């Protein structure tokens, strides 16, 4: 028996939108077709996901003027060139201001499709249909869109909220184990930031999550999305509290960029980055060694990496960290913690301490 449908509202006043989490949702055409306001739709996907799930979407678009735009799979393809391709596809479609972009895929597809929707005629609707665990629990919710630049990740983008998020957990069946585990890192991150009871729940259910038990997976997704929805509702454009959602990301983005987006998946970078942030917090006297050890045990149980890949020099990683969007006045501004569930924004972190942790 499938676990019951979960509905979570992201409350942003008149722009509020639903996040639906459940089984078989891509095939429930009436549910998501009702969110399309006009006659035009562009489905953005990639060459891995489209053969698997695009036919399910096609059946729900009958009667509309629609087309698809596919990119190659992987973080390296989240580029301005592909945004240009998506915009050209909208142009060929004759898309008007009531058109909708549908993002069918993981975080790369969602970020790029959302940014393309934000750019077309200064902003049209888009719907997130995440097909990876990482996208379901993180990037599909909250309206962050964008692309990578050679000097760093996600440095060009816009806040552009979706009309709806349709998280069909059936799509996780086709997700390779490594991709699935990378998504679990973002689940851990939410608990580590501000929900110690959820962290304890993850410790108790880690084996079930690794085994992809449907009830445990659905519960983990719903709890993480519910937490993030609350943060986004209070701080949509990351002026304060929402920055906490970047725990581990300054380290993680540097690791991803240093590896040219081929060494580590995003979730793997976040896993290593969280542990580095925990060690830095411990070094600064903010947290205890027991907190760091507890985080490392959970990440290892979930079969996630916990060490910096070989060949990445501390000085190289620090240089990449200096490009992070959270930095102010030329100083590192990091998300650290005072223990599990107690993350904080810490400005003016000394580079010598960061280098010591990276070494």
Secondary structure, DSSP 8 states (H G I E B T S, - for coil): -----EEEEE--GGG-EEEEEESSGGG-HHHHHTT--SSEEEEEEETTTHHHHHHHHHHHTTTSEEEEEEE-SSGGG-SHHHHHHHHHHHHHHT--TT-EEEEEESHHHHHHHHHHHHHGGG--EEEEEE-SHHIIIIITSS-EEEEEETTEEEEEEEE---SEEEEEGGGGGGS-HHHHHHHHHHHHHHHHHH-HHHHHHHHHHHHHHHTT-HHHHHHHHHHHHHHHHHHHHH-TT-SSGGGGGGTTHHHHHHHHHHTTTTSS-HHHHHHHHHHHHHHHHHHTTSS-HHHHHHHHHHHHHTT---S--TT--HHHHHHHHTT-TT-BTTBEEEEEESSTT-EEEEEEE-HHHHHHHH-
